[in-house]
Amino acid sequence: QVQLVESGGGLVQAGGSLRLSCAASGRTFSTYTVAWFRQAPGKEREFVASISWSGGRMNSADSVKGRFTISRDNGKNTAYLQMNSLTPEDTALYYCAASTHYPTGTSNTYDYDYWGQGTQVIVSS
């Protein structure tokens, strides 16, 4: 079992930055892929970024490339999502997810076994 707790969300002006954190407990952190997804009101949950077990492979959605960076610190059992140049279109509930089956990462929601409760990000114009 893996427990995930997100933090770091909040209200920020367009052009600003936030760093989300995902604290994990349970199974050894370095044995699962971590990803961030987001869901805006009235929209489906969408992939944002993923990072492999070791942290050596990262993938991100085209909509956030060059602005968002995913990272992880296996010693601290924590993953991060650094978000820069935020726009109102980034407003959403951001979820951390863990997959024990895809060591190099995956962008499909159904490939993830564990989910956090989410942290809200609101970007004002």
Phi, psi and chi 1 to 4 in degrees:
 res  aa     phi    psi   chi1   chi2   chi3   chi4
   1 GLN       -  146.7  -73.0  -70.3  -26.7      -
   2 VAL  -130.3  133.0  175.5      -      -      -
   3 GLN  -112.7  134.1  -67.2   78.1   42.4      -
   4 LEU  -124.7  133.4  -56.3  170.1      -      -
   5 VAL  -131.4  117.9  178.7      -      -      -
   6 GLU   -90.3  153.7  -57.0   95.9  -26.5      -
   7 SER  -155.5  168.6   62.3      -      -      -
   8 GLY   104.2   -6.1      -      -      -      -
   9 GLY   -70.5  171.9      -      -      -      -
  10 GLY   163.8 -167.4      -      -      -      -
  11 LEU  -101.5  129.4  174.2   63.4      -      -
  12 VAL  -142.6  151.8   62.8      -      -      -
  13 GLN   -80.2  155.1  -72.5 -171.9  -27.1      -
  14 ALA   -54.9  137.4      -      -      -      -
  15 GLY    92.5  -11.1      -      -      -      -
  16 GLY   -83.7 -175.1      -      -      -      -
  17 SER  -132.3  154.3  -61.2      -      -      -
  18 LEU  -144.7  153.0  -77.7  174.4      -      -
  19 ARG  -123.2  119.1 -171.6  175.9   81.6  154.1
  20 LEU   -91.4  146.8  -54.3 -177.0      -      -
  21 SER  -122.2  149.1  -62.3      -      -      -
  22 CYS  -131.1  105.2  173.3      -      -      -
  23 ALA   -91.7  128.0      -      -      -      -
  24 ALA  -113.2  151.0      -      -      -      -
  25 SER  -146.6  163.1   59.6      -      -      -
  26 GLY   106.2 -120.7      -      -      -      -
  27 ARG   -60.1  152.1  177.5  174.6  169.0  145.6
  28 THR   -52.8  123.3  -57.2      -      -      -
  29 PHE   -58.6  -36.7 -173.4   63.6      -      -
  30 SER   -76.1    5.4   60.1      -      -      -
  31 THR  -106.4   15.3   62.5      -      -      -
  32 TYR  -146.9  148.6   47.7   90.0      -      -
  33 THR   -72.6  145.6  -67.3      -      -      -
  34 VAL  -121.5  142.6  176.1      -      -      -
  35 ALA  -140.5  161.3      -      -      -      -
  36 TRP  -115.2  135.8  -70.9   92.5      -      -
  37 PHE  -125.2  165.5  -71.3   80.5      -      -
  38 ARG  -144.2  155.1   66.2 -173.9 -177.4 -175.0
  39 GLN  -141.5  117.0 -171.8  166.0   18.4      -
  40 ALA   -89.2  157.4      -      -      -      -
  41 PRO   -55.4  129.9  -26.6   34.9      -      -
  42 GLY    76.9    5.1      -      -      -      -
  43 LYS  -121.2  163.2  -66.1 -171.8  177.3 -178.9
  44 GLU   -76.9  157.8  -67.0 -172.1   -7.5      -
  45 ARG   -67.3  134.3 -167.9  169.9  -62.0 -171.9
  46 GLU  -127.4  150.4   65.5  172.6   -1.9      -
  47 PHE   -69.6  139.3  170.9   77.0      -      -
  48 VAL  -112.9  -56.9  175.2      -      -      -
  49 ALA  -162.7  154.5      -      -      -      -
  50 SER  -137.4  158.9   65.8      -      -      -
  51 ILE  -141.6  137.8 -172.6  164.6      -      -
  52 SER   -72.2  172.9   62.0      -      -      -
  53 TRP   -50.9  -49.2  -68.6   13.0      -      -
  54 SER   -84.3  -13.9   65.9      -      -      -
  55 GLY    89.8    2.7      -      -      -      -
  56 GLY   -83.4  -17.4      -      -      -      -
  57 ARG  -125.8  126.9  179.3  175.1  -66.5 -168.0
  58 MET  -126.0  150.9  -67.0  160.9  -77.1      -
  59 ASN  -142.0  146.2 -171.0   28.8      -      -
  60 SER  -144.9  158.6   60.4      -      -      -
  61 ALA   -70.9  150.9      -      -      -      -
  62 ASP   -58.4  -33.1  -71.5  -17.4      -      -
  63 SER   -67.4  -17.7   59.6      -      -      -
  64 VAL  -119.3   -2.8  -54.3      -      -      -
  65 LYS   -57.0  135.6  -88.8 -172.9  170.0   65.1
  66 GLY    84.0   -9.8      -      -      -      -
  67 ARG  -118.6  -37.4  -59.6 -171.9  -60.7  122.9
  68 PHE  -109.0  143.0  -68.5   10.2      -      -
  69 THR  -132.9  126.7  -57.6      -      -      -
  70 ILE   -97.7  143.9 -170.6  170.3      -      -
  71 SER  -150.8  171.0   62.1      -      -      -
  72 ARG  -149.9  151.2   67.1 -170.6  -65.1  163.6
  73 ASP  -125.0   99.1 -175.3  -23.0      -      -
  74 ASN   -66.2  -24.4  -73.3  -12.9      -      -
  75 GLY   -71.2  -25.6      -      -      -      -
  76 LYS  -105.6    2.3  -66.2 -177.0  177.7  179.9
  77 ASN    54.2   41.4  -67.6  -13.3      -      -
  78 THR  -138.4  140.0  -56.4      -      -      -
  79 ALA  -114.8  157.1      -      -      -      -
  80 TYR  -133.7  157.2  -55.4   95.4      -      -
  81 LEU  -134.7  106.5 -176.5   68.0      -      -
  82 GLN   -86.1  122.2  177.9   65.8   44.7      -
  83 MET  -118.2  118.5  -54.7 -173.3  -64.5      -
  84 ASN  -118.1  163.5  -62.0  -31.5      -      -
  85 SER    51.2   47.7  -58.4      -      -      -
  86 LEU   -67.1  145.5  -74.0  160.9      -      -
  87 THR  -124.7  163.4   73.6      -      -      -
  88 PRO   -57.2  -26.6  -29.5   37.4      -      -
  89 GLU   -68.2  -12.7  -70.7   68.3   36.9      -
  90 ASP   -85.3   -5.1  -63.5  -45.2      -      -
  91 THR   -62.6  124.3  -65.8      -      -      -
  92 ALA  -177.4  171.0      -      -      -      -
  93 LEU   -90.5  123.1 -170.8   58.4      -      -
  94 TYR  -101.4  129.5  -77.1   71.1      -      -
  95 TYR  -115.1  142.8  -65.1   93.4      -      -
  96 CYS   -98.2  141.5  177.2      -      -      -
  97 ALA  -139.8  153.5      -      -      -      -
  98 ALA  -129.6  139.3      -      -      -      -
  99 SER  -125.1  131.5  171.6      -      -      -
 100 THR   -98.0    1.7   58.2      -      -      -
 101 HIS  -113.4  -10.9  -55.6  -67.3      -      -
 102 TYR  -128.6   85.6  -63.8   87.8      -      -
 103 PRO   -62.2  -23.6   18.3  -29.1      -      -
 104 THR   -98.4   -3.8   58.3      -      -      -
 105 GLY   110.4  155.6      -      -      -      -
 106 THR  -155.9  152.4  170.4      -      -      -
 107 SER  -105.3    4.9   60.0      -      -      -
 108 ASN   -91.9  130.7  -58.7  -48.6      -      -
 109 THR   -60.2  -35.4   56.5      -      -      -
 110 TYR   -74.1   -7.1   50.0   78.2      -      -
 111 ASP   -87.6   -4.7  -71.1  -27.4      -      -
 112 TYR  -103.2  131.9  -72.7   84.7      -      -
 113 ASP   -90.2  -28.8  -48.5  -68.0      -      -
 114 TYR  -130.4  143.5  -55.1   98.8      -      -
 115 TRP  -136.1  146.3  -66.7   82.5      -      -
 116 GLY   -85.4 -178.1      -      -      -      -
 117 GLN   -85.7  -15.2  -66.4  -59.7  -53.2      -
 118 GLY    99.2  153.5      -      -      -      -
 119 THR  -133.5  134.0 -174.5      -      -      -
 120 GLN   -83.7  134.1 -177.7   68.7   50.5      -
 121 VAL  -120.4  125.6  172.0      -      -      -
 122 ILE  -125.0  124.8  -60.3  173.3      -      -
 123 VAL  -113.5  118.4 -175.5      -      -      -
 124 SER   -93.1  149.1   62.9      -      -      -
 125 SER   -88.7      -   56.7      -      -      -
